[in-house]
């Protein structure tokens, strides 16, 4: 299985024009990145914003996720990369 690094995420995040993509985590969760401002990238972690209208408690949710947690990255509605 491929080990992902921040360059992999940046390739998707910085694509011109921007295209929505999905990050699948090893714990089974999926993060749909439909807008580039929902994601920020650090050295070994990235941060993902879930807006209040998409959470059960009506509050923004900001998660810091280690790159080692990534299982796959793909364009939304496309084959896995």
C-alpha positions in Angstrom: 0.0 0.0 0.0 1.3 3.5 -0.9 2.5 5.8 1.8 1.2 9.3 1.2 3.0 12.5 1.8 2.0 16.2 1.8 3.1 16.5 -1.9 0.3 14.0 -2.8 -2.3 16.2 -1.1 -0.8 19.3 -2.6 -1.0 17.9 -6.1 -4.8 17.6 -5.7 -5.3 20.8 -3.7 -3.3 23.0 -6.2 -4.7 21.5 -9.4 -5.7 24.2 -11.9 -8.6 24.4 -12.2 -9.5 23.1 -8.8 -11.4 19.8 -8.9 -13.1 18.3 -5.8 -11.4 15.3 -4.3 -11.8 12.7 -1.6 -9.3 11.7 1.1 -10.0 8.3 2.6 -8.6 7.6 6.0 -7.4 4.3 7.5 -10.2 4.5 10.1 -12.8 4.3 7.4 -13.8 8.0 7.3 -13.9 10.0 4.1 -13.2 13.7 3.7 -14.7 15.4 0.7 -12.7 18.4 -0.3 -15.2 20.3 -2.4 -13.5 23.7 -1.9 -9.8 24.4 -1.5 -10.3 26.6 1.6 -11.5 23.5 3.6 -8.0 22.1 3.7 -4.7 23.5 5.0 -1.4 21.6 4.8 1.5 21.4 7.3 4.6 19.4 7.4 3.2 16.1 8.8 -0.5 16.9 9.3 -3.2 18.6 7.4 -6.3 20.4 8.8 -9.8 19.8 7.5 -12.8 22.1 8.1 -16.3 20.8 8.2 -18.7 23.8 8.0 -21.4 24.1 10.7 -24.2 23.3 8.2 -22.7 19.8 7.7 -22.2 18.9 11.4 -24.7 17.4 13.8 -24.2 20.1 16.4 -24.3 23.1 14.0 -20.8 24.2 14.8 -17.7 24.3 12.6 -15.4 21.3 13.1 -11.7 21.7 12.5 -9.6 18.5 12.6 -5.9 18.1 12.5 -5.1 14.8 10.8 -1.7 13.1 10.5 -0.6 12.3 6.9 0.1 8.7 8.0 -3.7 8.3 8.5 -4.4 8.6 4.7 -5.3 5.4 2.9 -6.1 6.9 -0.5 -6.8 10.1 -2.4 -8.9 10.4 -5.5 -10.8 12.9 -7.6 -14.5 13.0 -6.5 -16.4 10.3 -8.5 -13.2 8.9 -10.0 -11.0 5.8 -9.6 -8.6 5.6 -6.6 -5.1 7.1 -6.9 
